[in-house]
Amino acid sequence: MGGTSILARMVKLSTQAPMPDSEHIAFKGQDGVELVGEHLRSNDDHRRAPSVLLAHGFGQTRQSWSATQARLADNGHDSFSWDTRGHGQSGRNANEHQYNVEDFVEDVVTASGLLTPNAVLIGASMGGLTGLMAQARHHIFSALVLVDVTPHWEAAGAKRIQSFMTAFPDGFDSYEHAANVIASYLPHRRERKTPAQLAHLLRTETDGRLRWHWDPRLLEEFVNHSEHLQDTIADAARGISIPVLLISGGRSDLVSERTIAHFRELVPHIRHVQLPEATHMVAGDDNNAFTDAVLDFLSAQFPPTPANAGAVPE
């Protein structure tokens, strides 16, 4: 899907807080919107393991995967994460171009071209759904890891998330204000966000206020209409034959026993791991347990092999 031309457009970007040994890469979506990502290479030259593409959820950035990417590298996996369009450092759609699911699906396909063929997709919420649709259409992945998302979801949970995202249209007057709001929304987390941890989630506007990093148009043009996509996503799921792992949060109000049962009807071979204390924000709530589940799945599906396996001795 145009991998060679994509690589020709890759450029290194400066960054304030890169992961060790990572490379920031700018690439363009099919409509020319610049997208910004992070490539982390494996720390183990003696293993051959599939590369991993990580797609974050709505309102997140690529930094939500930093800890997981570091452990993937330690276990022989190259990985790439990116800020989806309208998020973080990536570009926003032009005023005349509404946000739509097709753009996000094609961006997944484009991003996959930056890795070796047959990568594994790890997608949280929105990233999981668009990744599932990309696989159904283009057959580009060797396995899917979906993080607290199913083709049908609970309306009450979606409404709660949207209510939080729209609760402060005028932004925040300080990082402390934003930290208090996040702590109230995620009371189960013991550690409060520091200004450094919030830097990628907020941007300073011309009026001096701090506002969420994502384009507010996303809510009206895309998120508020996403429930109508559920049948389309379900149809896409029926054609998925590659290995699929669903990691859900036991305290999630978006994914339930009902939606998981429906998903199993569509894709009977899915594996399911539930983290009992996690909410919808699974990777952020318990990253160690989350990444353990991912690595266990990858090891089972793709047993480790030496990088020189199959080479003819001299």
Order of alpha helices (4+ residues) and beta strands (2+ residues): alpha-beta-beta-beta-beta-beta-alpha-beta-alpha-beta-alpha-beta-alpha-alpha-alpha-beta-beta-alpha-alpha-beta-alpha-beta-alpha-alpha-beta
